[in-house]
Amino acid sequence: MDEEGMVNNTARKLFTTEQRKQYMKHHKVKEILTNAITHAEFLKIVDKSSAKSIWDSLCSTYEGNKQVREAKANLLV
């Protein structure tokens, strides 16, 4: 798999057993993440191709970046 989680069919045929397991795990994680969110959230991540990029996108949406967390903490104070 490349950085974006994409694999072409010819490369997939050449996978070793360990690579096949990793490929299947990757797609299982993607399926779990996409099934666990609402349709509105799915539309935000539909362009993501890897489970890691989906996870990072969801984390930034709900946790925010460092500046957002600091702003929330200041607001509470």
KOLGU-4560 file (N, C-alpha, C; in nm, 3 decimals, padded with zeros to 5 digits):
<recs>
<n_xx: 00.084 n_yy: -00.118 n_zz: 00.000 ca_xx: 00.000 ca_yy: 00.000 ca_zz: 00.000 c_xx: 00.088 c_yy: 00.124 c_zz: 00.000 mol: A seq: 1 type: MET>
<n_xx: 00.042 n_yy: 00.224 n_zz: -00.069 ca_xx: 00.114 ca_yy: 00.350 ca_zz: -00.064 c_xx: 00.066 c_yy: 00.431 c_zz: 00.056 mol: A seq: 2 type: ASP>
<n_xx: 00.111 n_yy: 00.554 n_zz: 00.069 ca_xx: 00.077 ca_yy: 00.638 ca_zz: 00.183 c_xx: -00.073 c_yy: 00.663 c_zz: 00.195 mol: A seq: 3 type: GLU>
<n_xx: -00.142 n_yy: 00.661 n_zz: 00.083 ca_xx: -00.285 ca_yy: 00.689 ca_zz: 00.081 c_xx: -00.370 c_yy: 00.563 c_zz: 00.097 mol: A seq: 4 type: GLU>
<n_xx: -00.306 n_yy: 00.449 n_zz: 00.113 ca_xx: -00.380 ca_yy: 00.324 ca_zz: 00.132 c_xx: -00.429 c_yy: 00.263 c_zz: 00.002 mol: A seq: 5 type: GLY>
<n_xx: -00.376 n_yy: 00.307 n_zz: -00.110 ca_xx: -00.421 ca_yy: 00.256 ca_zz: -00.239 c_xx: -00.328 c_yy: 00.145 c_zz: -00.288 mol: A seq: 6 type: MET>
<n_xx: -00.388 n_yy: 00.043 n_zz: -00.348 ca_xx: -00.314 ca_yy: -00.068 ca_zz: -00.405 c_xx: -00.377 c_yy: -00.104 c_zz: -00.538 mol: A seq: 7 type: VAL>
<n_xx: -00.294 n_yy: -00.119 n_zz: -00.641 ca_xx: -00.351 ca_yy: -00.161 ca_zz: -00.769 c_xx: -00.364 c_yy: -00.313 c_zz: -00.771 mol: A seq: 8 type: ASN>
<n_xx: -00.445 n_yy: -00.364 n_zz: -00.860 ca_xx: -00.477 ca_yy: -00.507 ca_zz: -00.863 c_xx: -00.356 c_yy: -00.594 c_zz: -00.892 mol: A seq: 9 type: ASN>
<n_xx: -00.265 n_yy: -00.549 n_zz: -00.976 ca_xx: -00.148 ca_yy: -00.631 ca_zz: -01.007 c_xx: -00.057 c_yy: -00.644 c_zz: -00.885 mol: A seq: 10 type: THR>
<n_xx: -00.045 n_yy: -00.539 n_zz: -00.807 ca_xx: 00.038 ca_yy: -00.546 ca_zz: -00.686 c_xx: -00.029 c_yy: -00.634 c_zz: -00.581 mol: A seq: 11 type: ALA>
<n_xx: -00.161 n_yy: -00.632 n_zz: -00.576 ca_xx: -00.233 ca_yy: -00.712 ca_zz: -00.477 c_xx: -00.214 c_yy: -00.861 c_zz: -00.502 mol: A seq: 12 type: ARG>
<n_xx: -00.199 n_yy: -00.901 n_zz: -00.627 ca_xx: -00.178 ca_yy: -01.042 ca_zz: -00.658 c_xx: -00.042 c_yy: -01.092 c_zz: -00.610 mol: A seq: 13 type: LYS>
<n_xx: 00.051 n_yy: -00.999 n_zz: -00.592 ca_xx: 00.186 ca_yy: -01.035 ca_zz: -00.551 c_xx: 00.208 c_yy: -01.027 c_zz: -00.400 mol: A seq: 14 type: LEU>
<n_xx: 00.103 n_yy: -01.001 n_zz: -00.323 ca_xx: 00.114 ca_yy: -00.990 ca_zz: -00.178 c_xx: 00.158 c_yy: -01.121 c_zz: -00.115 mol: A seq: 15 type: PHE>
<n_xx: 00.237 n_yy: -01.107 n_zz: -00.010 ca_xx: 00.269 ca_yy: -01.223 ca_zz: 00.073 c_xx: 00.153 c_yy: -01.243 c_zz: 00.169 mol: A seq: 16 type: THR>
<n_xx: 00.158 n_yy: -01.351 n_zz: 00.245 ca_xx: 00.051 ca_yy: -01.379 ca_zz: 00.341 c_xx: 00.040 c_yy: -01.267 c_zz: 00.444 mol: A seq: 17 type: THR>
<n_xx: 00.153 n_yy: -01.219 n_zz: 00.492 ca_xx: 00.152 ca_yy: -01.111 ca_zz: 00.591 c_xx: 00.094 c_yy: -00.982 c_zz: 00.532 mol: A seq: 18 type: GLU>
<n_xx: 00.128 n_yy: -00.951 n_zz: 00.409 ca_xx: 00.075 ca_yy: -00.832 ca_zz: 00.343 c_xx: -00.075 c_yy: -00.843 c_zz: 00.321 mol: A seq: 19 type: GLN>
<n_xx: -00.122 n_yy: -00.962 n_zz: 00.290 ca_xx: -00.267 ca_yy: -00.982 ca_zz: 00.275 c_xx: -00.340 c_yy: -00.957 c_zz: 00.406 mol: A seq: 20 type: ARG>
<n_xx: -00.283 n_yy: -01.007 n_zz: 00.517 ca_xx: -00.344 ca_yy: -00.985 ca_zz: 00.648 c_xx: -00.349 c_yy: -00.836 c_zz: 00.680 mol: A seq: 21 type: LYS>
<n_xx: -00.241 n_yy: -00.766 n_zz: 00.653 ca_xx: -00.236 ca_yy: -00.622 ca_zz: 00.679 c_xx: -00.338 c_yy: -00.548 c_zz: 00.592 mol: A seq: 22 type: GLN>
<n_xx: -00.350 n_yy: -00.587 n_zz: 00.468 ca_xx: -00.446 ca_yy: -00.525 ca_zz: 00.376 c_xx: -00.589 c_yy: -00.547 c_zz: 00.425 mol: A seq: 23 type: TYR>
<n_xx: -00.619 n_yy: -00.667 n_zz: 00.469 ca_xx: -00.753 ca_yy: -00.698 ca_zz: 00.520 c_xx: -00.782 c_yy: -00.621 c_zz: 00.648 mol: A seq: 24 type: MET>
<n_xx: -00.684 n_yy: -00.610 n_zz: 00.736 ca_xx: -00.703 ca_yy: -00.533 ca_zz: 00.860 c_xx: -00.732 c_yy: -00.387 c_zz: 00.828 mol: A seq: 25 type: LYS>
<n_xx: -00.658 n_yy: -00.333 n_zz: 00.732 ca_xx: -00.678 ca_yy: -00.193 ca_zz: 00.693 c_xx: -00.821 c_yy: -00.170 c_zz: 00.646 mol: A seq: 26 type: HIS>
<n_xx: -00.871 n_yy: -00.257 n_zz: 00.564 ca_xx: -01.007 ca_yy: -00.240 ca_zz: 00.513 c_xx: -01.112 c_yy: -00.267 c_zz: 00.619 mol: A seq: 27 type: HIS>
<n_xx: -01.083 n_yy: -00.354 n_zz: 00.713 ca_xx: -01.176 ca_yy: -00.378 ca_zz: 00.823 c_xx: -01.187 c_yy: -00.254 c_zz: 00.911 mol: A seq: 28 type: LYS>
<n_xx: -01.074 n_yy: -00.189 n_zz: 00.938 ca_xx: -01.074 ca_yy: -00.066 ca_zz: 01.017 c_xx: -01.150 c_yy: 00.044 c_zz: 00.944 mol: A seq: 29 type: VAL>
<n_xx: -01.127 n_yy: 00.057 n_zz: 00.814 ca_xx: -01.201 ca_yy: 00.157 ca_zz: 00.736 c_xx: -01.350 c_yy: 00.132 c_zz: 00.743 mol: A seq: 30 type: LYS>
<n_xx: -01.391 n_yy: 00.007 n_zz: 00.733 ca_xx: -01.533 ca_yy: -00.028 ca_zz: 00.738 c_xx: -01.591 c_yy: 00.005 c_zz: 00.875 mol: A seq: 31 type: GLU>
<n_xx: -01.519 n_yy: -00.026 n_zz: 00.981 ca_xx: -01.567 ca_yy: 00.005 ca_zz: 01.116 c_xx: -01.584 c_yy: 00.154 c_zz: 01.133 mol: A seq: 32 type: ILE>
<n_xx: -01.485 n_yy: 00.231 n_zz: 01.090 ca_xx: -01.493 ca_yy: 00.377 ca_zz: 01.105 c_xx: -01.609 c_yy: 00.436 c_zz: 01.025 mol: A seq: 33 type: LEU>
<n_xx: -01.627 n_yy: 00.391 n_zz: 00.903 ca_xx: -01.733 ca_yy: 00.448 ca_zz: 00.820 c_xx: -01.872 c_yy: 00.403 c_zz: 00.866 mol: A seq: 34 type: THR>
<n_xx: -01.882 n_yy: 00.285 n_zz: 00.925 ca_xx: -02.012 ca_yy: 00.240 ca_zz: 00.974 c_xx: -02.050 c_yy: 00.303 c_zz: 01.108 mol: A seq: 35 type: ASN>
<n_xx: -01.952 n_yy: 00.357 n_zz: 01.178 ca_xx: -01.977 ca_yy: 00.412 ca_zz: 01.311 c_xx: -02.017 c_yy: 00.559 c_zz: 01.310 mol: A seq: 36 type: ALA>
<n_xx: -02.017 n_yy: 00.621 n_zz: 01.194 ca_xx: -02.045 ca_yy: 00.765 ca_zz: 01.189 c_xx: -02.174 c_yy: 00.791 c_zz: 01.112 mol: A seq: 37 type: ILE>
<n_xx: -02.225 n_yy: 00.912 n_zz: 01.130 ca_xx: -02.348 ca_yy: 00.949 ca_zz: 01.060 c_xx: -02.319 c_yy: 00.980 c_zz: 00.914 mol: A seq: 38 type: THR>
<n_xx: -02.424 n_yy: 00.995 n_zz: 00.837 ca_xx: -02.409 ca_yy: 01.024 ca_zz: 00.695 c_xx: -02.343 c_yy: 01.161 c_zz: 00.675 mol: A seq: 39 type: HIS>
<n_xx: -02.380 n_yy: 01.259 n_zz: 00.757 ca_xx: -02.321 ca_yy: 01.392 ca_zz: 00.745 c_xx: -02.170 c_yy: 01.388 c_zz: 00.769 mol: A seq: 40 type: ALA>
<n_xx: -02.128 n_yy: 01.310 n_zz: 00.868 ca_xx: -01.986 ca_yy: 01.295 ca_zz: 00.894 c_xx: -01.918 c_yy: 01.217 c_zz: 00.783 mol: A seq: 41 type: GLU>
<n_xx: -01.987 n_yy: 01.119 n_zz: 00.728 ca_xx: -01.931 ca_yy: 01.040 ca_zz: 00.619 c_xx: -01.901 c_yy: 01.128 c_zz: 00.499 mol: A seq: 42 type: PHE>
<n_xx: -01.986 n_yy: 01.224 n_zz: 00.472 ca_xx: -01.963 ca_yy: 01.314 ca_zz: 00.359 c_xx: -01.835 c_yy: 01.396 c_zz: 00.377 mol: A seq: 43 type: LEU>
<n_xx: -01.795 n_yy: 01.419 n_zz: 00.502 ca_xx: -01.672 ca_yy: 01.494 ca_zz: 00.528 c_xx: -01.548 c_yy: 01.410 c_zz: 00.502 mol: A seq: 44 type: LYS>
<n_xx: -01.559 n_yy: 01.278 n_zz: 00.515 ca_xx: -01.441 ca_yy: 01.192 ca_zz: 00.502 c_xx: -01.443 c_yy: 01.106 c_zz: 00.376 mol: A seq: 45 type: ILE>
<n_xx: -01.541 n_yy: 01.123 n_zz: 00.292 ca_xx: -01.556 ca_yy: 01.037 ca_zz: 00.175 c_xx: -01.434 c_yy: 01.045 c_zz: 00.082 mol: A seq: 46 type: VAL>
<n_xx: -01.363 n_yy: 01.155 n_zz: 00.084 ca_xx: -01.246 ca_yy: 01.170 ca_zz: -00.003 c_xx: -01.119 c_yy: 01.107 c_zz: 00.054 mol: A seq: 47 type: ASP>
<n_xx: -01.125 n_yy: 01.061 n_zz: 00.178 ca_xx: -01.008 ca_yy: 00.999 ca_zz: 00.241 c_xx: -00.996 c_yy: 00.854 c_zz: 00.196 mol: A seq: 48 type: LYS>
<n_xx: -00.871 n_yy: 00.811 n_zz: 00.172 ca_xx: -00.854 ca_yy: 00.676 ca_zz: 00.120 c_xx: -00.794 c_yy: 00.579 c_zz: 00.220 mol: A seq: 49 type: SER>
<n_xx: -00.733 n_yy: 00.629 n_zz: 00.327 ca_xx: -00.675 ca_yy: 00.537 ca_zz: 00.424 c_xx: -00.743 c_yy: 00.551 c_zz: 00.559 mol: A seq: 50 type: SER>
<n_xx: -00.736 n_yy: 00.446 n_zz: 00.637 ca_xx: -00.797 ca_yy: 00.446 ca_zz: 00.770 c_xx: -00.731 c_yy: 00.552 c_zz: 00.858 mol: A seq: 51 type: ALA>
<n_xx: -00.602 n_yy: 00.571 n_zz: 00.844 ca_xx: -00.529 ca_yy: 00.671 ca_zz: 00.923 c_xx: -00.578 c_yy: 00.811 c_zz: 00.890 mol: A seq: 52 type: LYS>
<n_xx: -00.597 n_yy: 00.842 n_zz: 00.763 ca_xx: -00.643 ca_yy: 00.976 ca_zz: 00.727 c_xx: -00.787 c_yy: 00.999 c_zz: 00.774 mol: A seq: 53 type: SER>
<n_xx: -00.869 n_yy: 00.895 n_zz: 00.772 ca_xx: -01.006 ca_yy: 00.906 ca_zz: 00.824 c_xx: -01.001 c_yy: 00.934 c_zz: 00.974 mol: A seq: 54 type: ILE>
<n_xx: -00.919 n_yy: 00.858 n_zz: 01.046 ca_xx: -00.907 ca_yy: 00.875 ca_zz: 01.191 c_xx: -00.857 c_yy: 01.015 c_zz: 01.225 mol: A seq: 55 type: TRP>
<n_xx: -00.753 n_yy: 01.060 n_zz: 01.155 ca_xx: -00.698 ca_yy: 01.194 ca_zz: 01.181 c_xx: -00.801 c_yy: 01.302 c_zz: 01.155 mol: A seq: 56 type: ASP>
<n_xx: -00.880 n_yy: 01.285 n_zz: 01.050 ca_xx: -00.984 ca_yy: 01.383 ca_zz: 01.017 c_xx: -01.091 c_yy: 01.387 c_zz: 01.126 mol: A seq: 57 type: SER>
<n_xx: -01.133 n_yy: 01.271 n_zz: 01.174 ca_xx: -01.234 ca_yy: 01.266 ca_zz: 01.280 c_xx: -01.179 c_yy: 01.323 c_zz: 01.411 mol: A seq: 58 type: LEU>
<n_xx: -01.054 n_yy: 01.295 n_zz: 01.441 ca_xx: -00.993 ca_yy: 01.349 ca_zz: 01.563 c_xx: -00.984 c_yy: 01.501 c_zz: 01.557 mol: A seq: 59 type: CYS>
<n_xx: -00.942 n_yy: 01.554 n_zz: 01.444 ca_xx: -00.932 ca_yy: 01.700 ca_zz: 01.434 c_xx: -01.069 c_yy: 01.765 c_zz: 01.438 mol: A seq: 60 type: SER>
<n_xx: -01.172 n_yy: 01.696 n_zz: 01.389 ca_xx: -01.306 ca_yy: 01.752 ca_zz: 01.392 c_xx: -01.359 c_yy: 01.759 c_zz: 01.535 mol: A seq: 61 type: THR>
<n_xx: -01.337 n_yy: 01.655 n_zz: 01.613 ca_xx: -01.396 ca_yy: 01.649 ca_zz: 01.745 c_xx: -01.305 c_yy: 01.696 c_zz: 01.858 mol: A seq: 62 type: TYR>
<n_xx: -01.175 n_yy: 01.679 n_zz: 01.842 ca_xx: -01.084 ca_yy: 01.725 ca_zz: 01.944 c_xx: -01.029 c_yy: 01.864 c_zz: 01.911 mol: A seq: 63 type: GLU>
<n_xx: -01.019 n_yy: 01.895 n_zz: 01.784 ca_xx: -00.961 ca_yy: 02.021 ca_zz: 01.742 c_xx: -00.810 c_yy: 02.016 c_zz: 01.746 mol: A seq: 64 type: GLY>
<n_xx: -00.749 n_yy: 02.121 n_zz: 01.696 ca_xx: -00.604 ca_yy: 02.127 ca_zz: 01.702 c_xx: -00.563 c_yy: 02.194 c_zz: 01.833 mol: A seq: 65 type: ASN>
<n_xx: -00.436 n_yy: 02.220 n_zz: 01.851 ca_xx: -00.385 ca_yy: 02.274 ca_zz: 01.977 c_xx: -00.449 c_yy: 02.409 c_zz: 02.009 mol: A seq: 66 type: LYS>
<n_xx: -00.465 n_yy: 02.493 n_zz: 01.908 ca_xx: -00.524 ca_yy: 02.625 ca_zz: 01.930 c_xx: -00.670 c_yy: 02.615 c_zz: 01.976 mol: A seq: 67 type: GLN>
<n_xx: -00.745 n_yy: 02.524 n_zz: 01.919 ca_xx: -00.885 ca_yy: 02.505 ca_zz: 01.956 c_xx: -00.895 c_yy: 02.456 c_zz: 02.099 mol: A seq: 68 type: VAL>
<n_xx: -00.809 n_yy: 02.361 n_zz: 02.137 ca_xx: -00.813 ca_yy: 02.311 ca_zz: 02.275 c_xx: -00.777 c_yy: 02.420 c_zz: 02.375 mol: A seq: 69 type: ARG>
<n_xx: -00.678 n_yy: 02.504 n_zz: 02.340 ca_xx: -00.641 ca_yy: 02.614 ca_zz: 02.429 c_xx: -00.755 c_yy: 02.715 c_zz: 02.441 mol: A seq: 70 type: GLU>
<n_xx: -00.822 n_yy: 02.744 n_zz: 02.331 ca_xx: -00.934 ca_yy: 02.838 ca_zz: 02.333 c_xx: -01.047 c_yy: 02.785 c_zz: 02.419 mol: A seq: 71 type: ALA>
<n_xx: -01.075 n_yy: 02.655 n_zz: 02.409 ca_xx: -01.180 ca_yy: 02.595 ca_zz: 02.492 c_xx: -01.142 c_yy: 02.602 c_zz: 02.640 mol: A seq: 72 type: LYS>
<n_xx: -01.016 n_yy: 02.576 n_zz: 02.671 ca_xx: -00.971 ca_yy: 02.582 ca_zz: 02.811 c_xx: -00.980 c_yy: 02.725 c_zz: 02.863 mol: A seq: 73 type: ALA>
<n_xx: -00.943 n_yy: 02.822 n_zz: 02.782 ca_xx: -00.954 ca_yy: 02.963 ca_zz: 02.824 c_xx: -01.097 c_yy: 03.004 c_zz: 02.843 mol: A seq: 74 type: ASN>
<n_xx: -01.186 n_yy: 02.953 n_zz: 02.761 ca_xx: -01.327 ca_yy: 02.985 ca_zz: 02.773 c_xx: -01.383 c_yy: 02.931 c_zz: 02.905 mol: A seq: 75 type: LEU>
<n_xx: -01.338 n_yy: 02.812 n_zz: 02.942 ca_xx: -01.385 ca_yy: 02.754 ca_zz: 03.069 c_xx: -01.333 c_yy: 02.831 c_zz: 03.189 mol: A seq: 76 type: LEU>
<n_xx: -01.212 n_yy: 02.885 n_zz: 03.177 ca_xx: -01.155 ca_yy: 02.961 ca_zz: 03.289 c_xx: -01.227 c_yy: 03.093 c_zz: 03.298 mol: A seq: 77 type: VAL>
</recs>
